[in-house]
Amino acid sequence: MTFGAIQRKMLPKRVFRGFVGATALAAAFGCCASEVVRIPIKKKGAGPLFQIHYGKKWGYINRNGKAAITPQFDDERDFFSGLAAVRQNRKWGYINERGEVAIPYQFDDAGDFQEGLAPVRLDRRWGFIDATGKPVIRPQFEAVAVFSGGLARFEAWDTISCDSLSPGQRATVYSKDDAPPLAFRLHDPAALGIAGCFPQGLRYGFVDKSGNVVIEPRLVDADDFSEGLAAVRTEDSQAKYGYIDQGGKMVIQPRFVQAYAFSEGLAAVEVPDGAESRGRWGFIGRTGRLEIPMQFGDAQSFSEGLAAVQFPDGLWGYVDKRGAVTIAPRYSRGNPFSEGLASVWPEDEIGGYYIDKTGRKALVIKLWPQWSFSDGLTVAGQPSEQKYVNRKGEVVAPYEVDPDF
């Protein structure tokens, strides 16, 4: 049976999610800031099944919209290495693609398998397990990211301040020994306001797969490694970003206001006023040499050979790795290419559509907003009406439904 076949009996349901897997941080603290809509598209490199929210439970469908694993979980993640983290009765475990429990429910939080290991939390500390569920790196970190390039980023802090939703009440400061367990998650800039909790003296470091700390937690800010380099900011870098190698050596000196991860050999960076140009974006290579001049008002990372950039007139277009304009700037916003298509918002039209790499309008989907394509499907529509759509523009299945409405 397909979900499309019973869709007429189901109306979409608004589902709010936090970042990095927490669903009840506000309840745990009795505080904290607003929630955000969960990013619905499947992560790059994930397995063949797609997540769906049915009533109050999560399950999986295949690319044709047919139910593969009956919705039964309180929370879930994508499949990697044949395993997906799922939550029931407040505990996380892992299932295989047949829906069978492969690693028992025992963790307080859990992440995706990447490079053979998955991050898991027990009480207030994070560690890593292998695909059999065996502990490989003992729980010891305040927060961790998945492995990337053989290293995993981790957090270190001693105290954390959490806002209160009660009028007139001050924020509460906790130590890492008495803070509510759900405070222990990555506090990347995008997640800070969601949690409403702000670590004091936050530092980042990196650990290898044997559990050895190879880069001490002295970085004020850090991205994950990509193509052998990671964008970081140090205490003495005067708020500028540079790039370190996997030994922790600063190989591209800090001089950027913002710096993105390397993608396809290039990284989008912004220089400050009075530097190489007037607060503009460009692209550098892995040696730090400027490959595409600092001439854009904004930029995104390269994907499938093209990068979306904002021109001085405020419109977005696309350039290739030589900096040549391949798609003229005529969009109020342009998103990265994925599977040959990119969603754009034209300046003089209502709604958006997908273009191909020639700039031709290739696909129009009536629902808006629209996410990137992943494994042949995208998700389109408002949180209350999101649906899976294929490359022909056909609705395959609802992403979220409420059969009892």
Secondary structure, 3 states (H helix, E strand, C coil): CECHHHHHHCECCCCEECCCCCCCHHHHHCECCCCEECCCCCCCCCCCCEEEEECCEEEEECCCCEEEEEEEECEEEEEECCEEEEEECCEEEEECCCCCEEEEEEECEECCCECCEEEEEECCEEEEECCCCCEEEEEEECEEEEEECCEEEEEECCEEEECECCCCCCCEEEECCCCCHHHCCCCCHHHHHHHCEEEECCEEEEEECCCCEEEEEEEEEECCCECCEEEEEECCCCCCEEEECCCCCEEEEEEECEECCCECCEEEEECCCCCCCCCCEEEECCCCCEEEEEEECEECCCECCEEEEECCCCCEEEECCCCCEEEEEEEEEECCCECCEEEEEECCCCCCEEECCCCCEEECCCCCCECCCECCEEEECCCCCCEEEECCCCEEEECEEECCC
